[in-house]
Amino acid sequence: MAERYDVIIIGSGAGGGTLAHTLADAEVSILLLERGNFLPRETQNWEPGAVFVDGRYISPDTWYDADGRAFQPQVHYFVGGATKLYGAALYRLRPQDFGELPHVDGISPAWPLAYDDFEPWYTEAEWLYQVHGNHGEDPTEGHWSRQYPHPAVSHEPRLQQLADDLRAGGYHPFHAPCGILLDEADRPRSTCIRCTWCDGYPCLVHAKSDAETIAVRPLLDRPNVTLLVDAEVTKLQTDASGHTVTRVDVTRAGHEESYESDIVVLSAGAANSAKVLLRSANDQHPNGLANGSDQVGRNYMFHNCKAVVALSKEPNDTTYQKTLGLNDFYLGAEDYDWPVGNIQMIGKSNAEAMKGEEPNLTKLAPHWSLAEVARHAVDFWLTTEDLPKPENRVTVDGEANVHLAYASTNDEEADRLYHELKKILNDVGMAEHHVLRKNFYMAMDIPIAGSAHQSGTCRFGTDPATSVLDTDCKAHELDNLYVVDTSFFPSIGAVNPGLTAMANALRVGAHLRERMK
Ligand SMILES: Cc1cc2nc3c(=O)[nH]c(=O)nc-3n(C[C@H](O)[C@H](O)[C@H](O)COP(=O)(O)OP(=O)(O)OC[C@H]3O[C@@H](n4cnc5c(N)ncnc54)[C@H](O)[C@@H]3O)c2cc1C
């Protein structure tokens, strides 16, 4: 007999970990199945060479592009999922992102729910993940019902100068929302040492608000929560009607096992959730589970991004650089009708990482060593919205390999955002700059390997013909199957997706608690 639970959650990242956290207080038994293990706390957590050059925490998967070329995707299989490596920039989508938004390459479709429906869950997620920020500074943000739980992380001097220069130039910089466990007013209570290792690195001192630290670890001694690691879900089995998932098949540390539950929630990340559903095809679901619409795996999005290293004449001795954001071009630019995107800072460059990523960077300042270039670097991250295209899709072959067909969208808008940044850099005396060919969000030779912001493969909606999930994120075609990772996004906007996945997991959690009463 397979062990039976009230709920099985597959994947412990932003979606699954947050859902487990919110369900744990309800008197239900929860099985959390995680393919990876705990990310080891070791000195390599903060070694640029180990993290960026050797890719120590990138999982050894092989995926294939549309031409059948193998590549290693930037995926992270750990308790906490991709959030173990994320930059913890925890942004809300803009209200306009929930509506239909025309772009140069097509329409960003409306969500079946509005910003107002998500607002209470965004607030709850900001409090759970202890976000530091200052609502009211960014002119493009939607309404907020409660201020962030912690004040914004202050800018270090070079960043404060940049903020002042931007404001003097007529721009509207704001303090970026950061998920770190830092209390600047009361140093002794702070865990975060405000170091340079937040973005793209695991946090050795567990001071980053990732899904393991915030959501999963606090549940480990709960009698109603069981976490199994090294447990990869391979298939979901249904009853003869095809309406109910009856069994979850797992390979755990090399052994085949099965578990049962009343409710099954898939949260394996956008590509892997599609993979599990496609592999679970049966007589009732010949194209894959929940895939009567043929939408499972389609509409894969991952943001159109660029990293830009600008050289400042004065040294930039900032350690924690992610404190500043700029949305002046989010919805358009002068004489340009299309949305353009978000500008934010990324983790501070250092010579060792640059050596791996861009050995030619000293060409920028030939009289400087790489260490000097890194010292003067001010690092920007540009994000433009990617559109859901049905032909951008995940499929699975007979050997269960993931194939990812993808062509970027909105390249013209991304170029326009870069153009706006160049103008800014001129205005603030940092005209010399370099676009990183490779960087830690796309640390591979093929851009599609940069799957950090993957989403869209099981979008939610009201029409079962064009969406996989209903507005509660339950599969239209099944009674007890839900999906709560970033697969549910009908569009991705131009800000980081993590907070929206967390907020949605809290929203779906409230629905499940009601359903299981
Ligand atoms: C380097 C990097 C930087 C980032 N920076 C930011 C940022 O600053 N802000 C932001 O908002 N977002 C950021 N992101 C993106 C953010 O981390 C993701 O959007 C978010 O984690 C997605 O949540 P998820 O639940 O969809 O997937 P994940 O968090 O990846 O969770 C999926 C989980 O499922 C597990 N899994 C996969 N397959 C199976 C299976 N078959 N069986 C069992 N378990 C399985 C995985 O191991 C993983 O733990 C970043 C990502 C990366 C990689």
The ligand as an SDF file (V2000), in Angstrom:
LIG
                    3D

 53 58  0  0  0  0  0  0  0  0999 V2000
   20.4920   33.0580  -10.5680 C   0  0  0  0  0  0  0  0  0  0  0  0
   19.0440   33.4100  -10.3990 C   0  0  0  0  0  0  0  0  0  0  0  0
   18.6970   34.6790   -9.9610 C   0  0  0  0  0  0  0  0  0  0  0  0
   17.3530   35.0150   -9.7890 C   0  0  0  0  0  0  0  0  0  0  0  0
   17.0410   36.2300   -9.2500 N   0  0  0  0  0  0  0  0  0  0  0  0
   15.7470   36.5210   -8.9790 C   0  0  0  0  0  0  0  0  0  0  0  0
   15.4090   37.7150   -8.2710 C   0  0  0  0  0  0  0  0  0  0  0  0
   16.2630   38.4910   -7.8790 O   0  0  0  0  0  0  0  0  0  0  0  0
   14.0980   37.9500   -8.0410 N   0  0  0  0  0  0  0  0  0  0  0  0
   13.1020   37.0840   -8.4320 C   0  0  0  0  0  0  0  0  0  0  0  0
   11.9270   37.3630   -8.1900 O   0  0  0  0  0  0  0  0  0  0  0  0
   13.4020   35.9570   -9.0920 N   0  0  0  0  0  0  0  0  0  0  0  0
   14.6910   35.6440   -9.3520 C   0  0  0  0  0  0  0  0  0  0  0  0
   15.0040   34.4500   -9.9570 N   0  0  0  0  0  0  0  0  0  0  0  0
   13.8960   33.6010  -10.4020 C   0  0  0  0  0  0  0  0  0  0  0  0
   13.2140   32.8650   -9.2590 C   0  0  0  0  0  0  0  0  0  0  0  0
   14.1660   32.1840   -8.4780 O   0  0  0  0  0  0  0  0  0  0  0  0
   12.2140   31.8940   -9.8660 C   0  0  0  0  0  0  0  0  0  0  0  0
   11.2910   32.6430  -10.6460 O   0  0  0  0  0  0  0  0  0  0  0  0
   11.4360   31.1180   -8.8270 C   0  0  0  0  0  0  0  0  0  0  0  0
   12.2750   30.4030   -7.9570 O   0  0  0  0  0  0  0  0  0  0  0  0
   10.5120   30.1460   -9.5600 C   0  0  0  0  0  0  0  0  0  0  0  0
    9.7470   29.4400   -8.6150 O   0  0  0  0  0  0  0  0  0  0  0  0
    9.1480   28.0280   -9.0010 P   0  0  0  0  0  0  0  0  0  0  0  0
    8.4150   27.5440   -7.8230 O   0  0  0  0  0  0  0  0  0  0  0  0
    8.4630   28.1600  -10.3130 O   0  0  0  0  0  0  0  0  0  0  0  0
   10.4240   27.0830   -9.3180 O   0  0  0  0  0  0  0  0  0  0  0  0
   11.6750   26.7300   -8.3730 P   0  0  0  0  0  0  0  0  0  0  0  0
   11.8520   27.7560   -7.3100 O   0  0  0  0  0  0  0  0  0  0  0  0
   12.8400   26.4690   -9.2550 O   0  0  0  0  0  0  0  0  0  0  0  0
   11.2230   25.3740   -7.7060 O   0  0  0  0  0  0  0  0  0  0  0  0
   11.0560   24.1810   -8.4290 C   0  0  0  0  0  0  0  0  0  0  0  0
   11.4600   23.0280   -7.5380 C   0  0  0  0  0  0  0  0  0  0  0  0
   11.0010   21.8040   -8.0950 O   0  0  0  0  0  0  0  0  0  0  0  0
   12.0070   20.8230   -7.9610 C   0  0  0  0  0  0  0  0  0  0  0  0
   11.7500   19.8070   -8.9880 N   0  0  0  0  0  0  0  0  0  0  0  0
   11.9400   19.9040  -10.3230 C   0  0  0  0  0  0  0  0  0  0  0  0
   11.5060   18.7880  -10.9350 N   0  0  0  0  0  0  0  0  0  0  0  0
   11.0450   17.9610   -9.9730 C   0  0  0  0  0  0  0  0  0  0  0  0
   10.4790   16.6630   -9.9860 C   0  0  0  0  0  0  0  0  0  0  0  0
   10.2620   16.0150  -11.1360 N   0  0  0  0  0  0  0  0  0  0  0  0
   10.1580   16.0830   -8.8020 N   0  0  0  0  0  0  0  0  0  0  0  0
   10.3540   16.7440   -7.6130 C   0  0  0  0  0  0  0  0  0  0  0  0
   10.8880   17.9880   -7.5530 N   0  0  0  0  0  0  0  0  0  0  0  0
   11.2060   18.5990   -8.7290 C   0  0  0  0  0  0  0  0  0  0  0  0
   13.2880   21.5910   -8.1540 C   0  0  0  0  0  0  0  0  0  0  0  0
   14.4060   20.9020   -7.6200 O   0  0  0  0  0  0  0  0  0  0  0  0
   12.9730   22.8740   -7.3990 C   0  0  0  0  0  0  0  0  0  0  0  0
   13.3020   22.7830   -6.0350 O   0  0  0  0  0  0  0  0  0  0  0  0
   16.3300   34.0830  -10.1240 C   0  0  0  0  0  0  0  0  0  0  0  0
   16.6810   32.8020  -10.5460 C   0  0  0  0  0  0  0  0  0  0  0  0
   18.0230   32.4580  -10.6750 C   0  0  0  0  0  0  0  0  0  0  0  0
   18.3700   31.0670  -11.1260 C   0  0  0  0  0  0  0  0  0  0  0  0
  1  2  1  0
  2  3  1  0
  2 52  2  0
  3  4  2  0
  4  5  1  0
  4 50  1  0
  5  6  2  0
  6  7  1  0
  6 13  1  0
  7  8  2  0
  7  9  1  0
  9 10  1  0
 10 11  2  0
 10 12  1  0
 12 13  2  0
 13 14  1  0
 14 15  1  0
 14 50  1  0
 15 16  1  0
 16 17  1  0
 16 18  1  0
 18 19  1  0
 18 20  1  0
 20 21  1  0
 20 22  1  0
 22 23  1  0
 23 24  1  0
 24 25  2  0
 24 26  1  0
 24 27  1  0
 27 28  1  0
 28 29  2  0
 28 30  1  0
 28 31  1  0
 31 32  1  0
 32 33  1  0
 33 34  1  0
 33 48  1  0
 34 35  1  0
 35 36  1  0
 35 46  1  0
 36 37  1  0
 36 45  1  0
 37 38  2  0
 38 39  1  0
 39 40  1  0
 39 45  2  0
 40 41  1  0
 40 42  2  0
 42 43  1  0
 43 44  2  0
 44 45  1  0
 46 47  1  0
 46 48  1  0
 48 49  1  0
 50 51  2  0
 51 52  1  0
 52 53  1  0
M  END
$$$$
